[in-house]
Amino acid sequence: MTVYVPKLPEEAPFSPPQRAWLNGFFAALIGGDTADPAAAPAAPAIAEDFPWHDPALLLDERLKLSEGRVPARRLMSAMAQLDCGQCGYECKSYAEAIASGAEKSLGKCVPGGKETSKALRALVAELPAAGAPAAVRADAAHPPGRLVAEAVFKAATPLNGQGSAKDTRHVVFGLAGSGLSYEVGDAFGIFVSVSPELVDATIAALGADPGMVVERGGWRGSLREALASRIDIARPGDSAIELMLQNAENPEDRSALKAILDGADGAAPADPDLLDLLLAFPAVRPPLDAMLGALEDIQPRLYSIASSPKAHPGEVHLTVGVVRYERNGRSREGVASNHLAARVAPGSRLRAFVQPAHGFRLPANGDVPTIMVGPGTGVAPFRAFLEERQASGARGKNWLFFGDQHEKCDFIYRKEIEGWLDDGTLTRLDLAFSRDGDRKVYVQDRMRDAGAEIWSWLKAGAHFYVCGDASRMARDVDAALQAIVAEHGGMDAAAAKSFVQKLAADRRYQRDVY
């Protein structure tokens, strides 16, 4: 059957070449034919499926599932499948922008990292050259389709006890008068600033005047202000590295920059920020205007919301792990987490927005039981879920799996969680503290220990939720869930996998992973 794709009308506001290119792009996207539909019977619309759009799948598995699809879908399958918005798009629209030629940068998928960037490069190399329109970059200051407003920062209270290796904060924002509202399961996007120390060191390495005037997307300010809050120096994209490669005269510099651009194993400096590149290649200094133009906009940071609006009217709560580490001989820090933990004062206003959940919601029926797996900061949305279930008087059973390193200092929200257990909001609590025993025990191990009961809850219609790290924890939890279904459901591995996939298709297995 041929699926006919409508052409843009002649009166559409495009030149003939643009109209021809767009008609061809949409035909390739849908996989149809641009012939006049009047010349053939109309074909029914066919809903397109995206079987690779699952963050628990390995990259090779996702690419295999997209074999034979049009280029935009092949590119989509290489993304991290989180629709997190950190790239300024969602997975599908980022892939479409690359396929059309409207987006040139292949390194924007932050959670996908080098793995995604390398896969995109390989796929793009297979594409025919496209006479695409000029690159279009999403405006980070105003993400498409979202209300961006000012939220009032209230506090970032430490959650870990003395002796912990972690620094986790309970962050509270006030939303009064902002127009922002949310539901449990949503994420909160925040625009933050880079540390002044990194900004000043980068300006010094550039040999630039910090007070020089910079204009960008209608914004105007000093270079220091631009690098602090507008231009991303923490994650220089492909365009910036390509510009340095074009301006490198030394063969060794060219070879090293090419390795970084290609994401080659052992490339140095590893996963660089702009300062890393400037220090590693002191002889490579493109014109400053060109360098600023090649750098991406700073993208907002997204956090799972850890509160119910029923329990905390006019506020939104987050659970933020403060990131600090060493790399390439320098101390580093997470831009957003350290801004919230150390640099922003209570009462300050930050630009923010709500990112609606993509299939991460409580059951509409409050009588339906829920199983929640959220170690570490992954407990955030489940704090919101339990607050919501308690505030709404939901009668369904609730089971939480939580874990971290040490019970004494890393059992965050302990008083609240134990309170829910005491009052019956939480039916069952299983804990896994990996550094407290002779062997490391994780939430997936506790799941296997309770496999028969999990299977019983699933048979009774329970919804199963996971929040946390996609590459390790969520994948291990998925494997444990399939093993439980196989063992206690009397299925072979293939049938168990199909059963779990059916749970996901029925919205009974939902993940908020990063």
N, C-alpha and C positions, 0 to 999 in steps of 0.2 A: 504494500500500500504506500502511495506517495503522500507525504504530508506537505501541503502547500503553505507557504509563508507569505503573508501579505506584504506588499511593497509599501515603502513610504510614499505618500501622495506627492504629486508634482508640486503642490503648493507648500510643502514642508519647507521650513527655513534653512535649507542646505543648498550648497552649490551642486550641480550635476555630478561632479566627481565624488563629493562627500556622500550624496544620496546613493550613488552606485556602490561605494565602499560599504556603507551601512547596510544596504540591502544584502550584500554578499556576506557581511558579518553575521547578520541575524539568520540567514539561511544556514550558514555553517554551524551556528550555535544550536539551532533547533534540529539540524540534520535534514532539512527539507529542500524544497525546490522553489525558486522565485518566479516560476512561470505564472501567468495570469490564472487565478483560480476559476475564472469564467470558462476557461478552456477545458476544464475537467470537473468531475463531481467533487463537491466539498468533502473533505475528510474530517472525521471527528477528532477533536483535540485529545491528545494522549498525555496523561500526567507523567511527568518525568520523575524517576526515582534516583536517589543518590546513595547507593549501598555502601560507599566508601566513607560517607559522612559520619564517622564513628571514631572518636579520639582514642579509643582503646585498641584499635587496629594498628598493626605495624605498617610502616610506610610501604614495604613491598606488597603487603596484603591489599592496601588501598589502591596502589598502582595497578595491581592485577585486576581488581574489580572494575577499574575504569577502562580496561583495554577495549579498543574498538570504538570508544566514544569520541566525540568531536574534541578538538584541542582544548577548548575552555574547560571541559569536564576532566580531561586528563590532568590539566594543571591544577584544578580544584582538588583532585585526589592526592596531590603532593602536599597540600596545606595541612596544618595541625588539626583541622576540623573542630575548632573551638568556637568560631564566630565571636571571638573575644573583642574585636574592634581595635586592637592595638595597632594594626596596620592602616587604620583609617577606612577599612572596608569590612566586609564579612568574607568568609572563605570563597563563596561563589562569585561575589562581585570583584574580589581581588583577582581571581583567576580570569574572569572575563575581561578585566582591564588589561591584563598582561597579554591575553590572546589577541585582543584588538590592536595592541600596540599603544594604547593610551597610558599604560603604566610601564615604565622601564626598569624600575628597581625590583630585583628578585630576592631581596633580603629583608623584606618588611615583616615576614611572619615570625614574630619574636618567639612564641612557644615552639615553633618548628625548628628554629635555629639553623645550623649548618646543614643538617640532614635535608630539610625542606629546600633551602637555597640551592644545594647541589642538584637535587632532583629537578627543580624548576629550570636550572641551566641546561640540563640534559634534554628536557622536554622542549624548551624554547629553541634549542639548536636544531630540532627536528621540524620546526614550523617553517613554512614558506615566509619570505620577507613580506611584511604587510605595509602597504602604504597608509599607515595609520595617521589619525589626526594628532595634533600636538599633545604631549603628555598632560594629563589632568590629574592633579593631586588633591585628595580630599582635604578640606580645610580643617586642621586639627582643632582650631579654636571653636568651630561650630560643626560638630559631627553631623552628617546628613540625617534628617528626620528626628533629631533629638532636641529637647529643650536644654540649653546650657544656661545655668543660672549660678548665683553666688550662694554657697552654703557657709554657715558660720562654724568654724572649728572650735570645739569646746574642750576636748581633752584627749590625751593619748596615755592611758593608764597602764603601767606594766602589769602583766598577768603572771609571769613566771616568778617562782620563789627563789630565795637565795641558793646559790650553788648551781643554778641552771646554766647550760651552755647557750641557751637561747634568750632572745629578747622579743617577746610577743606583746603587742599593745592592743588594748581595747579602745578603739577610736570612736569618738562621738561627734557628729555634726548636727547642727540645728538647721531645720528646713523652713522655719517660719518666714512667710513672705516671699519665698523663692519660687513658688509655683511647682516645685518638684514633689512628686509622690511616687510610691513604689508598692510592690507586693512582695511577699516572701518568695525567695527564689531569684529575685532580680540581683543585678550587680550595680555597683556605684562607681562611676568614673570620676577621677580627680585630675585636675591640671596642677602640676607642682613645678618647683624650680630646682635646678641643678645646684650643687654646693658651690658657694663663692670661691672656695679654694680651687676646685677643678676649673671653674670659669677663668680665674686669674692666671692659673698655670697655663691654660690653653692659649689665652691671649698673649702671654709672654712668649710662648713657643712660636706663635704666628708672627711675632714681632709687630703687633698691631697696636693702634691707639684705642684704649678701652672706651674712650668717649666719642669715637667716630659715629656718625649717624647711619643707621641701618633702616631700610624700608623693606617690609615684607608683608604681602597680602593685605595692604591697607593699613598695616601697623607701622609706627615710626618710633624709634628710640635709639639708645646708645648700643654699641657693640656688646658691652657688658650685660645690659638688659636682654639683648637678643639671645646671647648664648646661655643666659640663665633660664629664660622662660619661653623662648620661641623656637630656637634652632637646636636640633638634637646633636650634641657633641658626645653623648654617652654611647650612641649607637650609630656611627657613621655608616650610611648605606653603600650600596654598590657604586652609585654615581660618584660619591666622594673618592672612593678607592680607585675607580677608573680614571678620575681626573688626575690623581697623584701619579698613576701609572703613565698617563700620557705626558706628564711633565718630568718624569724621571729620565735622566740621561745615563746614569751608571747602570750597566747591565745587571749587576748584583741587586741593585734596588728594584729594577724592573722585574727580575725573576721572583724576588721575595714578595713584591706587591701582587704579582700575577697569582702566586700561590695563595695569598690571603683572599683575593677576589674569587678564586675557584673553590675556596673552602678545602684546600688540600690538607691531608693529615700532616701534622707537624709544622704547619705554616706558623711563622712567628713575625710579630707578636700575636699570640693567640687571642681570638675574640676581642679585638682592640677597640678602645674608644679613640676619639680624635687625638687626644694627647699622646697615646701610645704611638700612633702613626707618625706624629710630628717628631717625637723623640727618637723613634727608630730610623727615620729617614730625614735627617736634618738638611740634606742637600736638595730635598724635594719640596719646593714651595710654590704651588700654583698661585696665580693672581688671587688676592683675597676675595674680590667680588665673585670670581668664579667658584672658589671654594665654598663661600657662604651659599651660593645658589645651588651647589651640588648636594649640600646637606639637607636632610629631611626636616620637617617640622617635628617638634616634640609632641609625642602622642600621649594621650591621657593614660593613667594607670587604672586598671579595673580591679575591684575587690568584691567578693561575694558579700551580700548584705547579711548581717548577723543579728537582725532585730525584726520584730513584727510591728507594723504601725499601730496595731491594736494595743500593744503593750507599751509603746513609746511614741505617742502622738507627737508629730512635729520634729522627730529626731530620726536619724539613721545611724546604726552602729556597724562598725567593721572590726574584723580581727586581723591584725597586720603583723606579720613576722618581719622584724627589722633585719635587713641584709647587710652584712659586713664580711669582707674576705680579702685575701691577698691574691694578686695576679700580675704577672709580668714585672714583679719586683716593686709593686705599688699597692698601697692600701686602697680598697675600693668600698663603695657602699651603694646599696639600692637607692635610686634617686627618690622615689616616692616614700618608701618606708622611713628613710632618715629625715626627709623633709617633715613628715608628720611627727616623728619621735623627737626631733631635736631642733628644728629650725622655725617651725611655725608657732606663733603665740596664741593662746586662747583668745577668742574674739576676732581672730583674723578671718577674712572672707576669701574663700577659694572657689574658682570656677569648677563646676561639677555638673554631672548629668546622671540620669538613671538609664541603665542598659537593661531593657526587658529580658526576662529569661527566655531561652529557646528550649522549651520542653523540659523545664525543671520546676515543677509545681507540685504542691500537695494535692492529694485526691480531692475532687469536688465534694465527694461524700465523706463526711467526717467520721463515719463508722468504719471506713476501710483502714486496716492495719498498715503500719509503715515500718520498714527496716532501714536504718540510716548508718552508713559507714563513713566516718570522718575523722581521721587521725590529725593531730596537730591543728593548724589553722583551718583544716578541712572541716572542723566542727562548726564553723561560722554559720552556714545556712541552716544547720540543724538546730542551733540555738534559736534561730528565727522560726523554724518549723514548730518547735516545741512551745515557744511563746504563743504562736498563732493557734495551735491546737488547744492550749490551755485557755486562752482568751476567748475562743469561739465555742468552748464547751464540747469540742469533738470527743466522741466516745471510743474511737478506734484505738487499738493497742499501738504502742510505740516502743521500738527497740533500737538502742544506740550502741554502736561499736566505736569506741574511742581509744586512742593510744598516743604515746609520745615516748620520750626517753626515760624519764624518772617520775614515778608517782609523786614523790615528795615535793618536787619543784616545778613539774611540767603538766600537772593535772589542771589545766586552765578551765575556768568556769566551774570549778568543783562544787562550790556551795550551791550554785543554781542547779546543776545537774543532779546532785544528791537530793535537793529539795523537790525536783520533779519526780524523782524516784519515790520519795516519801509520800507525796500527795497523790500518786497514781498517774500523773501525766505521762511519766515514763514507766513502761511496764517492765522492761528488762534493760540492764546495762552490762556490757562486756568490755573489759579493759585489757589493754596490751601495752605494758611499759618495757620497751626493748632492752634497756640497760640495767634493769633491776635484778635479773636472774643470771643463772649460769649460761643460759643460751638466749639468743635474741628471739623475742616473740612479737609478732605483728598482728594487726587486725585480721588479716586473712587467715592466720593460724587460729585465732579465736573463732572465726567463722567455721572453719573445718571441724573444730571441737563441738560446735553447736549445729552441725549440719542437719541432723534429723529434725531439730526444731525449726530451723530456717525453712526446710522443705515443707513442713507442716504449715507454716505461716504463708508460704507461697501458694500452696494448695487452697488456702482459705482466702486468697485474693490479695495478699499483701503487695504493696508497692515497695520496690527496692531502690535505694538512693546511695550514690557515692559522691564524695567531694574530696579533692586533693590532687596530688601529683599524677599526671596522666601517664608518664613514661614508665613509672615503676609501680607505685601503690595501686592505682586504678587498674592497671593491667594484671597485677597479681590478684586483686580482688575479683576481677572478671574470671580469671582461671580457677580461683577457688569456688566461685559460684557455679561454674560449669561442672566442676568435680563433684560438688554437693548434689546437683541435679542428677548427674549420672549415677552416683552411688545410691542416693536415697529415692530417686525416681525410677530406678531400674532401667536406665537407658545406656546405650553405647555413647561414645564421645561425640559422634556426628549428631545423634538425636538430642543430646544434651545441649550442644551448641545451637541447634535449631530452636530448642525450647527457650533458651536465653534470648536469642534474637527475636523470637515472638514476644517475649516480655517487653523488649525494647520497642518493638513496633506497636504494641498495645499501650505504650506510655506507662508501663508498670516497672520498668527498669530505666532510671534516669541518672545522668551523670553531669556534674559540674566540675570539670577537671581542667588543669592548667599546666 
